[in-house]
């Protein structure tokens, strides 16, 4: 019986979860990686259409990246060189970025080419006044919903290099879960204790001085 009792106590230690590792703590929120000032989208071809919804699509696409903030920026209050819009004036872009406390400025230009629309976006570094990257895409239709979707997708790709990496899943692997080892302990306890109990019972039922002679 002593051997069986030891096995049962060993199994009980596994069942209580005494050896289980503490669960992960709450994830600390990450600080934004970059703030971008988004200028109003600009048509560079005659007969331009309203761009408010397209500018909103740019904001949505930039914000879809983890850790990237997007701030709408107005250029009406910034003086520019004669005949040069703010989107093409490095000094105006720098002033716009500083006013919105952004480190990058996103410039969006749109051109209608027959039945298609070309969308071109550029990221300008506020401190250096240099263009860091440019992307473009072509929408096969000028229909509002399709064009907004194309602008949003392009903005998401443009801001992706500045995004924070995806968080690592803090949950332990399945074989590290406490309940896995609890079940394993219960199985081991049962497989060891039951045969020992049966053997002890058989030894108790057979007197030591009785000799059993086979027939």
Secondary structure by P-SEA (a helix, b strand, c coil): caaaaaaaaaaaaaaacccccccccccccccccbbbbbcccccccccccccaaaaaaaaaaaaccccbbbbbbbcccccccccccccccaaaaaaaaaaacccbbbbbbbbbcccbbbbbbbbbcccccccccccccccccccaaaaaaaaaaaaaaaaccccccccccccccccccaaaaaaaaaaaaaacaaaaaaaaaaaaacccccccccc
